[in-house]
Amino acid sequence: MWNIFREPQFVANDKHSYVLARKKNNRDTTTIANNQLTNGFTTKTSSTSVATTVKTDMSTTMGIASPQVTTIPSTTKITSTMMNNNVQTSTSTQSVFWNIDKPLNTARSSFGSALLANGQVLVAGGLITPTTATQGTEVYTSTGWQLVPSMTFSHAYHTVTAFANNTKVLAAGSTTPHGKQTAEVYNILNNTWTLTSNNMSSSRHAHTATLLANGQILIAGGSNTSDTSISAAELYIPSLNSFINTTNMNIARCCFISTLLSDGSTVLVTGGINASNYLNSTAELYVGGSWILLPSPMTQNRFYHAAVLLNDGTVLVEGGGDGASNAYSNAEKYNATTQNFTAVGSMQYRRAGLTLTLLPSGKVLATGGVDWTSSIYPLVCELYDPVTRTWSNTLMLNHGRSFHQSILLNNFVLTTGGYDGNVSRVISSERYNL
């Protein structure tokens, strides 16, 4: 049995983190009491600051398990602040790191983002403290982050979905009392938020929202006001600015992932937590208004994982964990033709609450996340090659983060916000140049 709302000691008592913990036998963090230096970050059971000079060669495999520090002629100074065993920050001017960009106006985690038709990025809502959500909204422009009108209600663990050729954005659901069943629409033409004509039929958060090729948005699952996973699904109809019910999923789930397949109308949902608070490895398809439970489950039960549709029509599923003592580095691929999951190469770093971004090259960028196994926030990012089905290390974040957002723009990937184990959320933004 699992308790969704009880956190391990290293989560800093963030009751909205949705980190699972076993009711008994919580993990003993003393096993990581010794200092570690692992190619780009340090961990130490201390609240003091640590400055370490690390010599790094990005062409050499960098893994947590490696006891060696790779050397090149130049050195990179990495300054990391330690608190509750979590890696908080690293700074460097060396090219092995992402480029630091303008910070958000409001630090936030568990928020939503959308790429707009004008090329700007909108972020909305999110947690600003362990118990406080925001209704604040801002957009990323060529000059940095600019405030725009706030939503009517505060939202966290909600969904943010662009539609109508990216001229409008739907924000739906929340952990907050007023936002649980409500939804509102942002219109970039008049720069305003308006409530939908009706509320969703079910209150929900930690659900998914998927834009279909017909312009409708499928809202599925989540956790209700009783913090119980639900199977209810509904459709947002843009022409009516309202919701209608559709058939329920076969299995109630929250904290799962939905992925639109190549045909534009079929949606794959994977993993999550069921109504009995157990992790599950099941997957199902939304096809023509009905749900089909796949006969073959994933190779790993997981939640707070990530998934992305690849150019060949398969779906890469990666990371996540059980939240109590394990985060996962393993990955698998869904084949829409055979409807089976097959294990592929694992990442070197365990990550939950990560992001996956499909790059123009066809490779996939894995960014951030939290390693519940060792209580760290990996700085090193990784690339998945769909040809070799393997991962390789790439540039490092300047600040470890989970439950953040990553958005592909014309010539770079923007990563912003997140949670790093502190009460205050991450405010910084970074760019991964293509």
C-alpha angles and dihedrals in degrees: 000000000000133000111213096197102048115092134205115251094259094061091079094236095290099164092192095054093097089216109156122227132184114252088232135026098029111198117278108234093194089090089076096045093113119086117262131198110191114171103287108007141044131214126203134167093238141089093227127106120257128199116198132177110219125187108212135189111190091196090064124079110262116196138164091237093056113102092196131085112220117228136214129167095267124061131217121212112218118189114195128183113211126209127159089351092299126131106233112176144355128188131194141148092212121114092242088082134071115258114264112238135190113300126242118262089234124033110230146163134194090033134132135248138191136186109236129215091251091059094255124124120231123206120188137185126335138143118305094177132009090272105024129080126191134224089202121127132191139173131222112232136169088275097046135265118346126190118241130183114303126244119261092248135023115257135192131168084019132130128254115196130177117218141157090061090314093298092114135039129205118211111191137179132355147191088244120097097243096038102049097093101017132095133188138191129227116208115199091199094066098017094233141125120224129181118247118256091255136014123251113274090239131040109236148162132175086040130127135248122199127188110224126209090252090062096253122123120227113216113194140178126327134142122299133216089283090054090246122137114249135202097208118127133186141174128237110219109204095199090058096033086224145099131252127188123252130183119300124250117257091241128036111236144164132185090036135126132249121199127189111226127222096271090065094231107062117083125198117207121193138191126325134135121305130219091273090056093250125135114243138196097206125123133193140185130231105215125169095337096314134095122231119196108220114236092220118059127209118280089246133032107232147158133196087031126137134236136187136185111243126214092255091059096256123120123233113214117191145172128342122129147201094277095224104077108334139068118178134235095181124109137196138188129226117217111206092201098054094026089223135127119228127189116244132182117313126234117247091234127059112232139179123174089029132142129234119203125189108222127209088253090063092248122120125234117214112202133188126321133149127273103217089184095066101014097242138124107226117229096191114090124207138214125218117212110205091200097057094024089225138118129235131187121254137172121337129240117241090221127033113232144165133192088032131131131251122192129186113228129177099288107000145035115244118210120186144169125354143138125289103175096276126111090242116066128237114274101179129103128204137190129221106201117217 
